[in-house]
Amino acid sequence: MRLTYDMADHVLFGADGVTLAGDLRVPPGDGPHPALVLTGPFTGVKEQVTGLYASRLADAGYVTLAFDHRNFGASEGLPRRHEDPQGKLRDLRAAVSFLRGLPRVDGERVGVVGVCLGAGYALRFAAFDPRVKVFVGVAGAYNDPYAMRSGMSEQGYQQALASFTEVLERQDQGGEVEYLPAVAESGEAAMPGDEPFAYYGTERSAAPSWVNEVTRASIRELITVDNMMGADFLSPKPGLIVHGVVDRFCSPEGAEEAYKRMGEPKKIVWLDAKRHIDLYDTEPYVSRAVAETARFLAEHL
């Protein structure tokens, strides 16, 4: 059964001249309250994973902002459904600026929470923005081109780069933007297989603004971006990593590597989840992740 979330205020804010759409949740009371920006999975929109975590963390007393990154969902940006790593970091910067301008937000107590691919962006963003006081990553993908190349082999990595560069060259020369399915139970997709389809291909993730496609060139961004480097620069800011002991899509080894490279203060929590998407919407895993996050934030934010 698909989860339903509480009502939120729909807000708009700008980043680089692009209008971004978000859902703002404010806990009761005059405040000012501590605040959290949330960023989520590859292709995800604010009505999905980030919306659920934003709702639960608002219940814990935090102003939360879940929003659609540029090119996705209800936000502007072209090409549609294209992964833009540098743009996402600028979106996060603008989201923090937006929150700090709200009278019910304590601008000196702002953190960032990322889930799946968003955890990597949250880590890199938190490491280099002094306004952000704490980082939390849940079921995180801490992308690192060294690890990508190792997993694919040197030859496979170079072949992939060549293939995606051919796509971009065709587009540079006036061709149409090329797309592939975001998920598929079988056949080609950015996230192939039964597990991603069990979330995105069913009512579990139903959202009017989510479309089952992504630019083919987005995969090049995933294999070349280095978000793991944020772990080297995060300290002395506190960092929490929450991860499942079994995860075929965002490896526990990657979470462990990010944790090892982070300085103090830091904490890692292992949950007995057996699938990556358990931490998207499945109990008791979401409640455990939220409880660990709230406990860490209470100490450090």
N, C-alpha and C positions, 0 to 999 in steps of 0.2 A: 504493500500500500504506500502510495506517495505521501510524504510528510507535507504538512501545511505549515506555513510560517506566520508570525504575527504581522500586523499592519506596520508599515514603515512610511516615513515621509519620502516622497520621490524628490530628488534634488538634481540640479545640474551645476557643473563647474567646468572651468576651462583648463586645458593644457596645450600649449603650443598652438593656440587658435582652434583646437578641436574641442567640441563640447562633449563632455563625458556625463553619463547618466548613472546615478547612484541611489541607493536606499539608505536613508539615515534613520537610525534607531536611537532614541534618547531615553534613559531610565527616568523614573519619577524623581521629583525633587528639583530644587533650583540649581544645584551644582555650585561651582563648576565641577564637572566630572572628568575623570581620566577618559581617554579616547583611544580607539583602535581602528586602524585601516586594515581591511582584509583583501587579500588577493588569492586567486584560486587556480584550479586545474586548467590545463591546456584546453582551449576552446570553450571553457566554462563561462557562464553568465551569472549575474547576481542573484537570480532566482533559484540557483542550484546550491552547490556546496557552500559558497561564501555566505549566502543568505541564511542557511541553517546555523552556521557557526556565529554569524553576526547576531542572530536572534537570541541564541543561548547566552552569548557573552553580554548582550545588553541586559538580559535578566540578572546577570551577575554584577551589574552596576556600572557598565562601561557604555559610553557613547560609541556606537559602531557605524562604520561606513563600508558597506559592500557596494562595489560599482563594477560597471562593464569597462574593461580596458578599450582603448582605441581599436577600431576596426571590428569590434565584437558587440553583439547584443544591441542595446538601445543607444549606444554611444556612436558618435561620428567616427570617420576615419576610412581611408582607402589605401590599398584594396581591401574589400570586405573579407573578414575572417582570415586575416594575415597576421602571423606572429611577428611582433616588432619588439625585440628585447630592449633596445634603448628607449623606445617609446613607452614601454611599460614602466621603466624606471622613472621616466619623466611624469607619467601618470601618477605614480605613487607620490612623487614630490608634490604635485599639484593637489592631491587628495589630502596630504598633511597640511598644506597651506590652507585649504578650505576648512578643515576641522579647526585649525588654530584661530580662524577668524570668527568662530561661533561663540557667542557669549556664555553658553552653558558648558563649554569645553575648557578644561585646564590645559592651556597650551604647553605647559612644562611637563605634562604627563601624557605623552602620546607614544603608543607602541604600534608595531606592525605584526600581523598574524598571516601566515601563508599556508596554504594547503596544496599538496601535490606540487606541480610546477611552480605555483605561487610561492612556495616556501623558499625556493632558490632565489627568486627575485626579491622576496622580503629580506633574505639574509644579505644579499649584496646591497640592497637599498639601505638597510639599517646600518650597515658597516660604514657608510660614507655620508650619512645625513645626521648632523649633530642634534637635530630636533627630535629624532627618534630615540627613545630611552630604553626600549627592550624589543627583542625579537623572539617570536615563537614560530616554529615550523612543524606542521603536522603531516605525516605521510609524505615527506618532502622528496622532490626530485632536485638534487643539487648538481645541476649539469656542469660537466667539466670536459672540455674537448680532449684532454689527455685520456680520460677514462673511456670516452666515446671511441677514440681511435684504437685503444687497446681492445675494447670489446668487439670491434668490427674487423680488426687486423689493419695493418698499414695499407695494403692494397684495397681492401674493401672501403676504407675511409676515403681514399683518393678517388675511387670510382664513384662513390656517393657524391663527393664534392663536384666531380666533373658532370654528373647527371643533373644536379640541381643548377649548376652554372649554365648548362645548356637551356634549361627552362627559363632562367632569368634573361639570358641573351635573347631568346625568342621574344620575350616580353619587352625588353629594351628596344627591340627593332620593330615594335608596333603590334606584336601578337597579343592575343587575349590572355588575361590572367588565367593560369591553369590551376584547376582544383582537383582534389580527390576526397572521397568520403572521410569524415572524421573517424567514424567507427563502422565496422562491418563484421558480422559473425564469421564470414569467410571471404576470401578475396582481398584485394588491395584496399588498404585504409591507413590513415595516419596512426590510428590506434586499433590494430586488428585483433580479432579474437572474441571469445565469448564473454570474458570478464568486462572489458570496456562496454561492450554492447549491452550487457545486463543492466548497466546504469544508464548510459546515454541513449540506448535504443529502445527504452521502455518508458512507461509512465513514471518511473522513479525520478526521472530528471526533467519531466515535461515542463517546458518554458516557451512561451510564444516567440521569444527572440532568439532561441537557439536553433541553428541550422546545421544539419549533418554534412558539413563540408568545411574544408580548410584549404588555403593555398598550398600547392605542392612545394613552393619555395619555403614555406614555414618549417619544413623538416630540416632544411639547411640551417635555419636559425637554431634549432634545438641541438644540432650536433656541433655547432661552433661556439655557442655562448658559454662563457665561463662565469657561472654564478657561485661556484664553490669557493672562489677567491675571497668572497665576503667573509668566510670563516676565519681567514687570516687577519682580518682587520676589524672584526666586531668588538673584541675586548677593548676597553673595560665595560662595555655594555653587556648586560645579562642576556643570555640566550638559552632557550629551551627547545629541545627536539623531542617530539613524540612520534613514535613509529611502530608499525606492526612487525612482529618477529618473522612473519612470512609476507613477502611482497614481491610479486613477479614484475612489477612495472616501475617501482621506485625502490631500488634495492636497499635492504638493511645495511649492506656494506657502504653504500653512499652516505647514509645517515650517520653511520659510525665514523666515517672519514671526516665528515663535516664537524662532528662533535670533537674529534681528536684535534682538529686544527683550530677550533675555537679556544680562546683563552678564558680564564675565569672572570666573572662567575658564570657557570654553565651547569646544565642538567640535561640528562637524557632519560627518557621513560620508554620502556618497551611494553607494548600491549600485545595480548595473545591473539590478535587478529590474524587471519589466514589469507585474506585477500585485500588487495590495495583499496578496493572500493568499500570495504567494511568501514573505513574511516570517513567515507563520504556521507552516509546516512543511516548506518545500521547500529542498532543498540545491542550490547551495552557500550560499544566502542566509542561512539560519538560522545556519550555522557562522560566516559572516562577521560577522553581527550580534553573535553571542556573543563572538567574538574581539575585536571593537572594544569591546564592553562590558567584557570582562575586562581589556583593556589600560587603559581609562580608569579603571576601579575600582582597579586596582593602583597607579595614580598618585595617586588622590584619596581612596581609602578605606582 
